[in-house]
């Protein structure tokens, strides 16, 4: 497998794992918020505000996973080393 193929796989798997985790976290947060509002409708403002802040924090994890994947794909610091190694192996 070539270096670039491994980079593509690493970026894809990393992004998939990052988004699965954040999706589960967001689903659980919304479920608990809806449950809390149904039990105490008077506290819905505080619950929903806290939920929105929590969802923003959870979503930032997915954004970090995206940034790392983009770095692996487009700004890989090991690209030059891999290209020299490939030239050496090709000779």
Beta strands, then each sheet from edge to edge (+ up, - down):
end
